[in-house]
Amino acid sequence: MADEKTGFFRGLWGKIAGQEQETAGEPAESLPESEDRERRPGFFERLRQGLAKTRDSFVGKIDRLVLGKKEIDADTLEELEEILISADIGVNTTVELIRMLEQRLSRNELQDGEALKAALKEEIYARLSRDARPLDITTASPFVIMVIGVNGVGKTTTIGKLAARYSAEGKKVVLAAGDTFRAAAAEQLQIWGERAGVDVVRHREGADPSAVVFDSIKAAQARNADVLIVDTAGRLHTKVNLMEELKKVKRIIGRELPGAPHETLLVLDAATGQNAVSQAKLFKETAEVTGIALTKLDGTARGGIVVAICNEFRIPIRYIGVGEGVDDLRDFDPEQFVEALFY
């Protein structure tokens, strides 16, 4: 696949190169000036590299399962079921996939290992592509993205990368430092804002998040912003407190800008496996999630979680992260993902 680093990212690199920062909490991205970015592999190759552990533990096990088999039978599918569950595809999705493969087996469509892999690939792609669609931020102005998720999943970093992306595309962006409970959260967001050349609205630590959101909306309107991205708290004393705080923030946004937030983006850490599924379930039930950003796919053997989340929750995965670079957060492409996983 052709290297995708042209135009947009060249301008972005020039804007943020060499500004290595680290704060308490999550480290900001470091972008050494000496790196030869023009020679970095294209995103597909980086995606493929990022999924290497998942591919080895998933497709590699399937290859070993079917090696030397002259036919695919019910016992083969039973062993495949164990592989799928161990790859964090989840029990419900695994049962569904095996049922579909059993139907194909009864129709004599699974003659050998390659046929089995091809059929599994088709079934996975069908579930990944069913609800997939990129986020369209042109439907409102300012388009409000409320970003939610527990601490440690890369929420603030994801916001910074999105801000850099939209800014490089020529959009006017405002960030709201609505996580006033985590130490240095606003400072970290400020660093990202400076890197991307976007405005950040922040209050003192411990301030009322709703007040920050209110001021950020007024600032976005006054500055004719195209996009307002709202950071939110990821941890309060109890889950009930956290969800109530998110609901309050959402009410304030809707009151000041009817129809907003236009996107409630849940950030999940792929490396946490089934914990990410539990978080998706909890936030979907209480926060009306409309999209997901899945971070840290690189270096984990739990990439199967993408399939589980897509199939079980029917929430579009908007973005995936497969590296530390600011341009390693990309729109989720189901076809590209499946190709990188299986080959």
C-alpha positions in Angstrom: 0.0 0.0 0.0 1.3 3.4 -0.9 2.8 5.5 1.9 0.1 7.9 3.1 2.4 10.6 4.7 1.9 13.4 2.3 0.6 17.0 2.4 -1.4 17.0 5.7 1.1 15.2 7.8 4.1 17.1 6.5 2.6 20.3 7.6 1.7 18.7 11.0 5.2 17.4 11.6 6.6 20.9 11.0 4.2 22.3 13.5 5.0 19.9 16.4 8.4 18.4 15.7 11.0 18.5 18.4 8.6 19.5 21.2 9.2 16.6 23.6 7.1 17.0 26.8 6.2 14.8 29.6 3.7 15.5 32.4 2.4 13.7 35.4 -0.1 11.1 34.3 0.1 10.0 30.7 3.3 10.9 28.8 2.9 13.2 25.8 4.2 12.0 22.5 7.9 12.6 21.8 8.8 13.3 18.2 12.6 13.4 17.7 13.7 15.7 15.0 16.3 13.2 13.8 13.6 10.7 12.8 13.4 10.3 9.0 9.7 10.4 8.8 9.5 10.4 5.0 11.0 6.9 5.1 8.6 5.5 7.7 6.4 2.6 6.4 2.9 3.4 5.3 0.0 3.1 7.7 -1.0 -0.3 6.4 2.4 -1.7 7.2 2.5 0.0 10.6 -1.0 -1.5 11.2 0.3 -4.9 10.2 3.3 -4.5 12.4 1.1 -3.4 15.3 -1.1 -6.4 15.0 1.8 -8.8 14.8 1.3 -10.2 18.3 -2.5 -10.6 17.7 -1.8 -12.2 14.3 0.7 -14.7 15.8 -1.6 -15.7 18.7 -4.7 -15.9 16.5 -4.0 -16.7 12.9 -0.8 -18.5 13.9 -2.8 -20.8 16.1 -5.3 -21.4 13.3 -2.5 -22.3 10.9 -1.1 -24.8 13.4 -4.6 -26.2 13.9 -5.2 -27.0 10.3 -1.7 -28.0 9.4 -1.7 -31.4 7.8 -5.5 -31.8 8.2 -7.1 -33.5 5.1 -10.5 -32.3 6.0 -12.3 -29.8 8.3 -14.7 -31.4 10.7 -16.7 -30.6 13.9 -13.7 -31.3 16.1 -11.7 -28.8 14.1 -14.4 -26.1 14.7 -14.4 -27.0 18.4 -10.7 -26.4 18.7 -11.1 -23.2 16.6 -13.7 -22.0 19.2 -11.1 -22.2 21.9 -8.7 -20.2 19.8 -11.2 -17.4 19.2 -12.1 -17.1 22.8 -8.5 -17.0 23.9 -8.0 -14.2 21.3 -10.5 -12.0 23.2 -13.1 -12.2 20.5 -15.5 -13.0 23.3 -17.9 -15.8 24.0 -21.0 -14.4 22.3 -19.2 -13.4 19.1 -17.3 -16.7 19.1 -20.4 -18.8 19.3 -22.0 -16.8 16.5 -18.9 -17.2 14.3 -18.7 -20.9 14.9 -22.4 -21.3 14.2 -21.9 -19.7 10.8 -18.9 -21.9 10.1 -20.9 -25.0 11.0 -23.5 -24.0 8.4 -20.8 -23.6 5.8 -19.3 -27.0 6.8 -22.7 -28.6 6.3 -22.8 -27.2 2.8 -19.3 -28.7 2.1 -17.8 -25.2 1.7 -14.9 -25.9 4.1 -12.7 -28.3 2.2 -9.4 -27.4 3.8 -7.6 -25.0 6.1 -7.4 -22.2 3.6 -11.1 -22.4 3.0 -11.7 -22.3 6.7 -9.5 -19.2 7.1 -11.2 -17.5 4.1 -14.6 -18.1 5.6 -13.6 -16.9 9.0 -12.1 -13.8 7.5 -15.4 -13.1 5.6 -17.5 -13.5 8.7 -15.2 -11.2 10.8 -15.2 -8.6 8.0 -19.0 -8.7 7.8 -19.3 -7.8 11.5 -16.6 -5.2 11.5 -18.1 -3.4 8.4 -21.7 -3.6 9.5 -21.8 -0.3 11.4 -18.4 1.2 10.4 -18.5 4.8 9.2 -16.0 7.7 9.7 -17.0 10.6 11.9 -18.3 13.5 9.8 -17.6 16.8 11.7 -19.1 19.0 9.0 -22.7 18.5 10.1 -22.6 21.2 12.8 -20.5 24.2 13.7 -19.1 24.0 16.2 -19.2 20.2 16.1 -18.9 19.1 19.7 -17.1 15.9 20.5 -17.5 14.8 24.1 -14.6 12.4 24.9 -15.2 9.8 27.8 -13.3 6.9 29.2 -11.5 5.7 32.4 -8.1 7.1 33.3 -5.2 5.4 31.7 -6.7 4.5 28.4 -5.1 7.3 26.5 -8.1 9.7 26.5 -6.2 13.0 26.7 -3.6 11.8 24.2 -6.4 10.9 21.8 -7.9 14.3 22.1 -4.5 15.9 21.4 -4.0 13.8 18.3 -7.5 14.6 17.0 -6.9 18.3 17.7 -3.6 18.1 15.7 -5.3 16.3 12.9 -8.2 18.8 12.5 -6.0 21.8 12.9 -3.7 20.5 10.2 -6.8 20.2 8.0 -7.4 23.9 8.5 -10.2 23.6 11.1 -10.5 26.0 14.0 -10.3 23.8 17.1 -11.0 24.6 20.8 -10.3 22.1 23.6 -12.1 22.0 26.9 -10.1 20.8 29.9 -13.1 19.3 31.6 -11.1 16.7 33.6 -10.5 18.9 36.6 -10.1 16.0 39.0 -6.9 14.4 37.7 -3.7 16.1 38.7 -2.0 17.7 35.7 -4.8 16.7 33.3 -5.3 20.3 32.2 -1.6 20.9 31.9 -1.2 17.9 29.6 -4.1 19.1 27.4 -2.4 22.5 27.3 0.8 21.0 26.0 -1.2 19.3 23.2 -3.0 22.5 22.5 0.2 24.4 22.1 1.7 21.7 19.8 -1.4 21.7 17.6 -1.8 25.5 17.7 -5.3 25.3 19.2 -7.0 27.2 22.0 -7.5 25.4 25.4 -10.2 26.5 27.9 -9.2 25.5 31.4 -9.9 26.4 35.0 -8.0 25.7 38.2 -7.7 22.1 39.4 -10.8 20.9 41.2 -13.1 23.4 39.5 -16.6 22.5 38.4 -16.3 20.7 35.1 -19.6 22.1 34.0 -18.3 25.6 34.3 -15.3 24.7 32.1 -17.7 23.3 29.5 -19.9 26.3 29.6 -17.0 28.7 29.1 -15.6 26.5 26.3 -18.8 26.6 24.4 -19.0 30.4 24.6 -15.3 30.5 23.5 -16.0 28.2 20.6 -18.9 30.3 19.5 -17.1 33.6 19.9 -14.1 32.3 17.9 -16.2 30.7 15.2 -14.6 27.3 15.9 -15.3 24.3 13.7 -14.7 21.7 16.4 -15.0 21.7 20.2 -13.4 18.7 21.9 -14.4 18.2 25.5 -12.2 16.2 27.9 -14.0 14.7 30.8 -13.1 13.0 34.1 -12.1 9.4 34.0 -12.3 8.6 37.6 -14.3 9.8 40.6 -14.9 8.1 43.9 -17.5 5.7 42.6 -18.8 4.7 39.2 -22.1 6.3 40.1 -20.4 9.6 40.7 -18.5 9.4 37.4 -21.6 8.6 35.4 -23.7 11.4 37.1 -20.9 13.9 36.4 -20.8 12.9 32.7 -24.6 13.2 32.5 -24.4 16.7 34.0 -21.7 17.8 31.5 -23.8 16.4 28.7 -26.8 18.3 29.9 -24.9 21.6 30.0 -23.6 21.0 26.4 -27.1 20.3 25.2 -28.6 23.3 27.0 -26.1 25.7 25.5 -25.9 24.1 22.0 -29.2 22.2 21.2 -28.4 18.9 19.5 -24.9 18.7 21.0 -22.8 16.8 21.8 -22.8 15.6 18.2 -20.4 12.8 19.1 -19.9 11.0 22.4 -16.5 9.3 21.8 -15.5 6.5 24.2 -11.8 5.8 24.4 -10.8 2.2 25.1 -7.4 0.6 25.6 -7.2 -2.6 23.4 -4.5 -4.0 25.6 -7.0 -4.5 28.5 -8.9 -7.1 26.6 -12.2 -8.0 28.2 -12.0 -5.1 30.6 -12.5 -2.9 27.5 -15.7 -4.8 26.8 -16.9 -4.2 30.3 -16.2 -0.5 30.0 -18.0 -0.3 26.7 -21.0 -2.0 28.3 -21.0 0.3 31.3 -20.6 3.6 29.3 -23.1 2.6 26.6 -25.8 2.0 29.2 -25.3 5.4 30.9 -23.6 7.8 28.5 -25.2 7.2 25.1 -21.9 6.4 23.3 -22.0 7.1 19.6 -18.4 6.2 18.6 -15.3 4.4 19.9 -11.6 5.2 19.7 -9.5 2.0 20.3 -6.0 2.8 21.4 -2.8 0.8 21.9 -3.5 -1.9 19.4 0.2 -2.1 18.7 2.1 -4.5 21.0 -0.9 -6.4 22.3 -2.1 -9.9 21.5 -5.7 -8.8 22.3 -6.6 -7.2 19.0 -9.5 -9.6 18.7 -11.3 -7.2 21.1 -12.1 -5.1 18.0 -14.3 -7.9 16.7 -16.1 -8.4 20.0 -16.8 -4.7 20.5 -18.1 -4.2 17.0 -20.3 -7.2 17.1 -21.7 -7.0 20.6 -22.4 -3.3 20.9 -23.1 -2.1 17.3 -21.2 1.1 18.0 -19.0 2.5 15.2 -15.3 2.3 15.9 -14.2 5.7 14.6 -10.5 5.6 15.2 -7.7 3.1 16.0 -4.3 3.8 17.4 -1.3 1.6 16.4 1.7 3.7 17.5 2.9 6.7 19.5 3.1 9.0 16.5 0.5 11.7 16.2 -0.5 10.3 12.8 -0.9 6.7 14.2 -4.4 7.5 15.2 -6.4 6.8 12.0 -10.0 6.3 10.8 -11.0 2.7 11.3 -11.1 0.8 8.0 -12.5 -2.7 8.4 -11.1 -4.1 5.2 -7.6 -2.8 6.0 -7.8 -4.1 9.5 -8.8 -7.6 8.4 -6.1 -7.7 5.7 -3.5 -6.7 8.3 -4.7 -9.3 10.7 -4.7 -12.3 8.4 -1.6 -11.5 6.3 
